[in-house]
Amino acid sequence: MLKQAKILFLRTCEAAGAFRLTLNSRWRQNHLLILCYHGISLEDEHEWDGSLYITRELLRRRMQTLADQQCSVLPLDEAVRRLYAGDLPKRSVSITFDDGTYDFYKAAWPVLREFKYPVTVYLTTYYSEFNRPVFDVMASYLLWKAKDTCHLDWPDVLSHSVALDEAGRLSALRDICSFAAAAGLSGQQKDDLLAKLAARLGIDYEALCRKRLLHIMTPEETRILAGEGVDIQLHTHRHRVWRSREKFYRELDDNRKRIEAISSITPRHFCYTGGVYLPEFFQYLEDYGITSATTCESGLCNRHSARMCLPRLVDTSTLSDVEFRGWISGISALLPQRRYVPSEGQLGDENHAQERDSHSGLSVPGGQKL
């Protein structure tokens, strides 16, 4: 009901010319819109989770809207610098992609290159080197793919037979992830567990792997993109942050070394995994030499925004075209926003030491851990 009322209000504003007035205002010129994307469907991923994946067609439509609105699409580093210098051009926008999934290489980059738009990819690197499907998200996807199956029986992992309706899939996913965590499984062992899950569900797991669904880009693929001008920035190695400064820095060090080897540029911008951050992280990042850090909280940036807590618009399949245009104009930022709930599982457990060969999985907008 609230969403429909918001859409009606925005349509009324647009018809009355308010979008155009705000878009051309000095107020809007002093604000930066940072767009956040996660995945672009290679097949049916947007049907599985529209808050994580959008179609190529929708991405192209969004980029065309930026062109139609004559937005100044800036590289992130330039945008942040000019934001705090107070000399942003009109209708400033920056484009970011989280995680560095293979579908960015295959589906998103050709669209962005068509529009000649600069883009930043926050790359998590564990599953770039161990190039198999990300455990948590693939487990969720497999359960969804088998939704027409009545039940999942897996005595070694699940305490009881689970119906594969929406509630049952979520319950099964939690149990599978808990089983892997409790056993301290390595990346290879978790991949073996995915293969066993797929077999029980009657799904050809290796066929999905050959299509590179829910994979991170390889170092070589990332190197190609960096050579074509894609900005590769920090997102931790294992998609995890830590309360401990030492462990947080280890994540950054492991991530940075791999990005430097790929791009020959020292990354200085960071994105919180799953939108999870604690107040002490701001000082950690400043001391580490980070220039900016972005969240998954909705909003426009201005020169008073905390550099280590910059809001973004997470664009999803559920965001209507008029809402997107409202964000470009700035009017949507003035409306009440649903509070972002950070994802579970992104803050490392200080009581566990077996994180050497593990990965906490990716996350989706709205705080749902996959």
C-alpha positions as CSV (number, residue, x, y, z in Angstrom):
1,M,0.0,0.0,0.0
2,L,2.8,2.4,0.9
3,K,4.7,1.6,-2.3
4,Q,1.6,2.2,-4.4
5,A,1.0,5.5,-2.7
6,K,4.6,6.5,-3.3
7,I,4.3,5.6,-7.0
8,L,1.1,7.7,-7.3
9,F,2.8,10.6,-5.6
10,L,5.8,10.4,-7.9
11,R,3.7,10.2,-11.0
12,T,1.8,13.3,-9.9
13,C,5.0,15.2,-9.3
14,E,6.4,14.2,-12.6
15,A,3.3,15.2,-14.5
16,A,3.3,18.6,-12.7
17,G,6.9,19.2,-13.8
18,A,8.4,18.8,-10.3
19,F,11.0,16.2,-11.5
20,R,12.3,18.6,-14.1
21,L,12.5,21.5,-11.6
22,T,14.3,19.5,-9.0
23,L,16.6,17.9,-11.5
24,N,17.8,21.3,-12.6
25,S,18.0,22.8,-9.2
26,R,21.1,23.9,-7.3
27,W,20.1,21.5,-4.5
28,R,20.3,18.5,-6.8
29,Q,23.7,19.7,-8.2
30,N,25.1,19.5,-4.7
31,H,24.0,15.9,-4.4
32,L,25.5,12.7,-5.8
33,L,23.4,9.6,-6.6
34,I,25.5,6.4,-6.4
35,L,23.7,3.5,-8.0
36,C,24.3,0.0,-6.7
37,Y,23.8,-3.2,-8.7
38,H,24.5,-6.8,-7.8
39,G,23.7,-9.2,-10.6
40,I,22.4,-9.3,-14.2
41,S,20.6,-12.5,-15.1
42,L,22.2,-14.9,-17.5
43,E,19.1,-17.1,-17.3
44,D,16.3,-17.0,-14.7
45,E,18.2,-15.6,-11.7
46,H,15.9,-12.5,-11.6
47,E,12.9,-14.9,-11.2
48,W,14.7,-16.6,-8.3
49,D,15.6,-13.3,-6.5
50,G,14.6,-10.0,-8.0
51,S,16.2,-8.1,-5.1
52,L,19.6,-9.5,-6.2
53,Y,19.3,-9.8,-10.0
54,I,17.8,-7.7,-12.7
55,T,17.5,-8.5,-16.4
56,R,19.8,-7.1,-19.1
57,E,16.8,-5.4,-20.6
58,L,16.1,-3.5,-17.4
59,L,19.8,-2.5,-17.0
60,R,19.8,-1.1,-20.5
61,R,16.5,0.8,-19.8
62,R,18.1,2.3,-16.6
63,M,21.2,3.4,-18.5
64,Q,19.0,4.9,-21.3
65,T,17.1,6.8,-18.6
66,L,20.4,8.3,-17.4
67,A,21.1,9.3,-21.0
68,D,17.6,10.7,-21.5
69,Q,17.9,12.8,-18.3
70,Q,21.3,14.1,-19.4
71,C,23.0,12.8,-16.3
72,S,26.7,13.4,-15.6
73,V,27.9,9.9,-15.0
74,L,31.2,10.2,-13.2
75,P,33.9,7.7,-12.2
76,L,33.5,7.0,-8.5
77,D,36.8,8.5,-7.5
78,E,36.2,11.8,-9.4
79,A,32.6,11.9,-8.1
80,V,33.7,11.6,-4.4
81,R,36.5,14.2,-4.9
82,R,34.2,16.7,-6.5
83,L,31.4,16.0,-4.0
84,Y,33.6,17.3,-1.1
85,A,35.1,20.0,-3.2
86,G,31.6,21.4,-3.9
87,D,32.0,21.4,-7.7
88,L,29.8,18.5,-8.9
89,P,28.3,18.9,-12.4
90,K,24.6,18.9,-12.8
91,R,22.7,15.6,-12.3
92,S,25.7,13.7,-11.0
93,V,25.5,9.9,-10.9
94,S,28.1,7.1,-10.2
95,I,27.5,3.5,-11.0
96,T,28.8,0.6,-8.8
97,F,28.4,-3.2,-8.9
98,D,29.0,-5.3,-5.8
99,D,30.9,-8.6,-5.6
100,G,32.2,-8.9,-9.2
101,T,30.0,-11.7,-10.4
102,Y,30.7,-13.3,-13.8
103,D,27.5,-11.9,-15.2
104,F,29.0,-8.5,-14.9
105,Y,31.7,-9.6,-17.3
106,K,29.2,-11.4,-19.6
107,A,26.1,-9.2,-19.5
108,A,26.5,-5.9,-17.7
109,W,29.8,-4.6,-19.1
110,P,28.6,-4.8,-22.7
111,V,25.6,-2.6,-21.8
112,L,27.8,-0.1,-19.9
113,R,30.3,0.0,-22.7
114,E,27.6,0.7,-25.2
115,F,26.7,3.9,-23.2
116,K,30.4,4.7,-22.5
117,Y,29.6,4.9,-18.8
118,P,32.4,4.5,-16.2
119,V,31.7,1.9,-13.5
120,T,33.2,0.7,-10.3
121,V,33.2,-3.0,-9.4
122,Y,33.7,-3.8,-5.7
123,L,35.4,-7.2,-6.0
124,T,35.4,-10.0,-3.4
125,T,38.3,-12.2,-4.3
126,Y,38.1,-15.6,-2.6
127,Y,35.7,-17.1,-5.1
128,S,37.5,-15.4,-7.9
129,E,40.5,-17.7,-7.3
130,F,38.4,-20.7,-6.2
131,N,36.2,-20.3,-9.2
132,R,33.1,-22.4,-8.3
133,P,29.6,-21.1,-7.4
134,V,29.3,-19.1,-4.3
135,F,28.0,-21.5,-1.7
136,D,25.2,-19.7,0.0
137,V,23.6,-18.2,-3.1
138,M,23.9,-21.4,-5.1
139,A,22.3,-23.4,-2.3
140,S,19.4,-21.0,-2.3
141,Y,19.2,-21.1,-6.1
142,L,19.2,-24.9,-6.2
143,L,16.4,-25.1,-3.7
144,W,14.4,-22.6,-5.7
145,K,15.1,-24.5,-9.0
146,A,13.6,-27.6,-7.3
147,K,10.5,-25.8,-6.1
148,D,8.2,-28.3,-8.0
149,T,9.7,-31.1,-5.9
150,C,7.5,-31.9,-3.0
151,H,10.1,-32.6,-0.3
152,L,13.8,-32.7,0.4
153,D,15.0,-35.7,2.5
154,W,18.7,-35.4,3.5
155,P,19.3,-37.1,6.9
156,D,23.0,-36.3,7.0
157,V,22.3,-32.5,6.9
158,L,18.6,-31.9,7.7
159,S,17.0,-33.0,10.9
160,H,13.7,-33.8,9.1
161,S,12.1,-33.9,5.7
162,V,11.4,-30.3,4.4
163,A,8.6,-29.2,2.0
164,L,10.1,-27.1,-0.7
165,D,7.6,-24.2,-0.5
166,E,9.0,-20.8,0.3
167,A,9.1,-21.3,4.1
168,G,10.6,-24.8,3.7
169,R,13.3,-23.6,1.3
170,L,14.4,-20.9,3.7
171,S,14.4,-23.4,6.6
172,A,16.5,-25.9,4.5
173,L,18.9,-23.1,3.5
174,R,19.5,-22.1,7.1
175,D,20.1,-25.8,8.1
176,I,22.5,-26.4,5.1
177,C,24.5,-23.3,5.9
178,S,24.6,-24.0,9.6
179,F,25.8,-27.6,8.8
180,A,28.6,-26.2,6.7
181,A,29.6,-23.6,9.3
182,A,29.5,-26.1,12.2
183,A,31.6,-28.6,10.3
184,G,34.1,-25.9,9.3
185,L,34.0,-27.0,5.7
186,S,36.5,-25.6,3.2
187,G,35.5,-24.1,-0.1
188,Q,36.0,-27.4,-1.9
189,Q,34.1,-29.3,0.7
190,K,31.2,-26.8,0.5
191,D,31.2,-27.2,-3.3
192,D,31.0,-31.0,-2.8
193,L,28.0,-30.4,-0.6
194,L,26.3,-28.3,-3.3
195,A,26.9,-31.2,-5.8
196,K,25.2,-33.6,-3.3
197,L,22.3,-31.2,-2.8
198,A,21.8,-30.8,-6.6
199,A,21.9,-34.6,-7.0
200,R,19.2,-35.0,-4.4
201,L,17.1,-32.4,-6.2
202,G,17.6,-34.0,-9.6
203,I,19.6,-31.0,-10.9
204,D,22.6,-31.2,-13.2
205,Y,25.1,-29.2,-11.1
206,E,28.0,-29.3,-13.5
207,A,25.7,-27.9,-16.3
208,L,25.0,-24.9,-14.1
209,C,28.8,-24.6,-13.4
210,R,29.6,-24.7,-17.1
211,K,27.2,-21.7,-17.6
212,R,29.1,-19.9,-14.8
213,L,25.9,-19.1,-12.9
214,L,26.6,-17.5,-9.5
215,H,30.3,-17.4,-10.1
216,I,32.7,-14.5,-9.4
217,M,34.9,-13.3,-12.3
218,T,38.3,-15.0,-12.6
219,P,41.4,-12.9,-12.2
220,E,42.0,-13.0,-15.9
221,E,38.5,-11.8,-16.7
222,T,38.9,-9.1,-14.2
223,R,42.2,-8.1,-15.7
224,I,40.6,-7.8,-19.1
225,L,38.0,-5.4,-17.7
226,A,40.6,-3.4,-15.8
227,G,42.4,-3.0,-19.1
228,E,39.2,-1.7,-20.6
229,G,38.8,1.0,-17.9
230,V,36.6,-0.8,-15.3
231,D,37.5,0.5,-11.8
232,I,38.2,-2.4,-9.4
233,Q,37.8,-1.6,-5.7
234,L,37.8,-3.3,-2.3
235,H,35.1,-5.6,-1.0
236,T,37.1,-7.9,1.3
237,H,38.6,-11.2,0.3
238,R,36.2,-13.6,2.0
239,H,33.1,-11.3,1.9
240,R,33.4,-10.7,5.6
241,V,34.2,-7.9,8.1
242,W,35.5,-8.3,11.6
243,R,35.2,-6.3,14.9
244,S,39.0,-6.9,15.3
245,R,41.0,-4.2,13.6
246,E,43.7,-6.8,12.9
247,K,41.4,-9.3,11.2
248,F,39.6,-6.5,9.4
249,Y,42.9,-5.4,8.0
250,R,43.8,-8.9,7.0
251,E,40.7,-9.1,4.9
252,L,41.6,-5.8,3.3
253,D,45.2,-6.8,2.8
254,D,44.2,-10.1,1.2
255,N,41.7,-8.3,-1.1
256,R,44.0,-5.4,-2.0
257,K,47.0,-7.6,-2.9
258,R,44.9,-9.6,-5.4
259,I,43.4,-6.4,-6.9
260,E,46.8,-4.8,-7.3
261,A,48.0,-7.9,-9.1
262,I,45.1,-7.7,-11.4
263,S,44.9,-4.0,-12.1
264,S,48.3,-2.6,-11.1
265,I,46.4,0.2,-9.2
266,T,46.1,0.4,-5.4
267,P,42.4,0.4,-4.6
268,R,41.2,3.2,-2.2
269,H,37.4,2.8,-2.2
270,F,35.5,0.2,-0.1
271,C,32.0,-1.3,0.0
272,Y,30.7,-2.9,3.2
273,T,29.8,-6.6,2.7
274,G,26.1,-7.1,3.1
275,G,25.8,-3.5,4.2
276,V,27.2,-4.4,7.6
277,Y,29.2,-1.8,9.4
278,L,30.0,-0.8,13.0
279,P,31.0,2.7,14.2
280,E,34.6,1.7,14.8
281,F,35.0,0.7,11.2
282,F,35.0,4.3,10.1
283,Q,38.3,4.9,11.9
284,Y,39.7,1.5,10.8
285,L,39.2,2.5,7.2
286,E,40.5,6.1,7.6
287,D,43.7,4.8,9.2
288,Y,44.0,2.2,6.4
289,G,44.0,5.0,3.8
290,I,40.5,4.4,2.4
291,T,39.0,7.4,0.5
292,S,35.3,6.4,0.7
293,A,33.1,3.5,1.9
294,T,29.6,2.8,0.6
295,T,26.6,1.2,2.3
296,C,23.4,-0.3,1.0
297,E,21.3,2.4,2.7
298,S,19.2,4.5,0.4
299,G,20.0,8.2,-0.1
300,L,21.8,10.9,-1.9
301,C,25.3,12.0,-0.9
302,N,26.2,15.6,-0.1
303,R,29.3,17.2,1.1
304,H,28.2,16.7,4.8
305,S,27.9,12.9,4.3
306,A,30.4,10.8,6.2
307,R,33.1,9.6,3.8
308,M,33.0,6.1,5.4
309,C,29.2,5.8,5.3
310,L,28.0,6.9,1.9
311,P,24.4,5.9,0.9
312,R,23.5,4.4,-2.4
313,L,20.4,3.5,-4.3
314,V,20.2,-0.3,-4.6
315,D,18.4,-0.8,-7.9
316,T,16.3,-4.0,-8.1
317,S,13.7,-5.6,-10.2
318,T,11.0,-4.3,-7.9
319,L,11.9,-0.6,-8.4
320,S,9.5,0.9,-10.9
321,D,10.7,3.2,-13.7
322,V,9.0,6.3,-12.1
323,E,10.7,5.5,-8.8
324,F,14.1,5.4,-10.6
325,R,13.4,8.7,-12.3
326,G,12.4,10.1,-9.0
327,W,15.8,9.1,-7.6
328,I,17.6,10.8,-10.5
329,S,15.6,14.0,-9.9
330,G,16.2,13.7,-6.1
331,I,12.6,13.8,-5.1
332,S,12.5,10.1,-4.1
333,A,15.3,10.8,-1.6
334,L,13.0,13.2,0.2
335,L,10.3,10.5,0.8
336,P,10.3,8.1,3.7
337,Q,12.5,5.0,3.1
338,R,12.2,1.5,4.4
339,R,15.0,0.9,7.0
340,Y,17.8,-1.2,5.6
341,V,18.4,-4.3,7.6
342,P,22.0,-5.6,7.2
343,S,22.6,-9.1,6.1
344,E,23.3,-11.8,8.6
345,G,26.6,-13.7,8.6
346,Q,28.8,-10.9,7.2
347,L,30.4,-10.1,10.6
348,G,33.1,-12.6,11.3
349,D,32.7,-14.8,14.4
350,E,35.7,-14.0,16.6
351,N,35.2,-17.3,18.4
352,H,35.9,-19.4,15.3
353,A,39.4,-19.8,13.8
354,Q,38.6,-21.9,10.7
355,E,38.0,-19.0,8.4
356,R,41.2,-19.6,6.4
357,D,39.5,-21.5,3.6
358,S,35.9,-20.3,3.9
359,H,33.7,-17.6,2.6
360,S,30.5,-16.1,4.1
361,G,28.6,-15.9,0.8
362,L,27.1,-12.9,-0.9
363,S,24.1,-11.0,0.3
364,V,21.1,-9.2,-1.1
365,P,19.4,-5.9,-0.5
366,G,16.9,-5.8,2.4
367,G,19.1,-7.8,4.7
368,Q,18.3,-11.3,3.6
369,K,21.3,-13.5,3.8
370,L,21.5,-16.1,1.0
